Amino acid sequence: MSNHVDYAQARSYCLSLDDVIEDYPFGIEPLVFKIGDERGKMFALLVRSEPAQISLKCDPDRAEMLREQYPAITAGYHLNKRHWNTIVLDGSVPDEECLALIAHSYDLVRPKRRKA
């Protein structure tokens, strides 16, 4: 087991969130995590490379700040670069930060609950 968030740990964490499914809408890679069903909104794209990479939706201001803070975080690969970041899971971004960014992405695309 690695000493930092890797492909298996990122996948496991994404699947631990409510109402998440895995999908392969673009072929064998990336593994896409969506909320709901195959028509649901995607919040994470995970690539099995060495090291693995995960692309996550992010608040634009926070996205810029993270790119300045961590060399392993860049503008989303093949995604809207204002709203998505790609993180190389090489251990240089703290585990807590990686998991918090997955949760942040999930929260951004999760359907908002209506007030009764």
Backbone hydrogen bonds, N-H to C=O, Kabsch-Sander energy under -0.5 kcal/mol:
donor,donor_aa,acceptor,acceptor_aa,energy
10,A,6,D,-2.9
11,R,7,Y,-2.7
12,S,8,A,-2.5
13,Y,9,Q,-2.5
14,C,10,A,-2.5
15,L,11,R,-2.4
16,S,12,S,-1.0
16,S,13,Y,-0.6
17,L,13,Y,-0.6
17,L,14,C,-1.3
20,V,17,L,-1.0
21,I,34,K,-2.5
23,D,32,V,-2.2
27,G,24,Y,-1.3
31,L,46,L,-2.7
32,V,23,D,-2.9
32,V,30,P,-0.6
33,F,44,A,-2.9
34,K,21,I,-2.4
34,K,32,V,-0.5
35,I,41,K,-1.9
36,G,19,D,-3.5
36,G,34,K,-0.6
37,D,35,I,-0.8
40,G,37,D,-2.5
43,F,33,F,-2.5
44,A,33,F,-1.2
45,L,55,S,-1.8
46,L,31,L,-3.2
47,V,53,Q,-3.1
49,S,47,V,-1.4
53,Q,47,V,-1.8
54,I,87,I,-2.2
55,S,45,L,-2.8
56,L,85,N,-2.8
57,K,43,F,-1.0
58,C,83,H,-2.8
63,A,59,D,-2.9
64,E,60,P,-2.0
65,M,61,D,-2.0
66,L,62,R,-2.6
67,R,63,A,-2.0
68,E,64,E,-1.8
69,Q,65,M,-1.8
70,Y,66,L,-2.6
73,I,70,Y,-1.7
74,T,72,A,-0.6
74,T,86,T,-2.5
76,G,84,W,-2.8
79,L,76,G,-1.3
81,K,79,L,-0.6
83,H,80,N,-0.8
84,W,80,N,-1.4
85,N,56,L,-2.6
86,T,74,T,-2.8
87,I,54,I,-3.2
88,V,72,A,-2.4
88,V,86,T,-0.5
89,L,52,A,-3.0
89,L,87,I,-0.6
90,D,88,V,-2.1
98,C,94,P,-2.4
99,L,95,D,-2.7
100,A,96,E,-2.3
101,L,97,E,-2.2
102,I,98,C,-1.9
103,A,99,L,-2.3
104,H,100,A,-2.3
105,S,101,L,-2.2
106,Y,102,I,-2.4
107,D,103,A,-2.6
108,L,104,H,-2.0
109,V,105,S,-1.4
110,R,106,Y,-1.6
